[in-house]
């Protein structure tokens, strides 16, 4: 069994929109985008050199705290 064709994908998309609603799917997409962005940031931070981590020059903790505060205020 191979990949679904374009008409099959469109039918699946219509069914999903009918079940969940467009607004809920939009919110889900935004949440997914934020999760991917956070994951990429974590991978980037993990690649930092040990010297950067020891001297505290990495500002990711402040950025994460700022983003968390922004999310709480909305």
NORCOR-V562953 format. One record per backbone hydrogen bond with DSSP energy under -0.5 kcal/mol. CO is the residue of the C=O (numbers start at 1). NH is the residue of the N-H. Records with the same first field share a line. If there is no record, write none. Layout:
# NORCOR-V562953
CO=NH, NH
This chain:
# NORCOR-V562953
5=9
6=10
7=11
8=12
9=13
10=14
11=15
12=16
13=17
14=18
15=19
16=20
17=21
21=25
22=26
23=27
24=28
25=29
26=30
27=31
28=32
29=33
30=34
31=35
32=36
33=37
34=38
35=39
36=40
37=41
38=42
39=43
40=44
41=45
42=46
43=47
45=48
49=52, 53
50=54
51=55
52=56, 57, 58
59=63
60=64
61=65
62=66
63=67
64=68
65=69
66=70
67=71
68=72
69=73
70=74
71=74
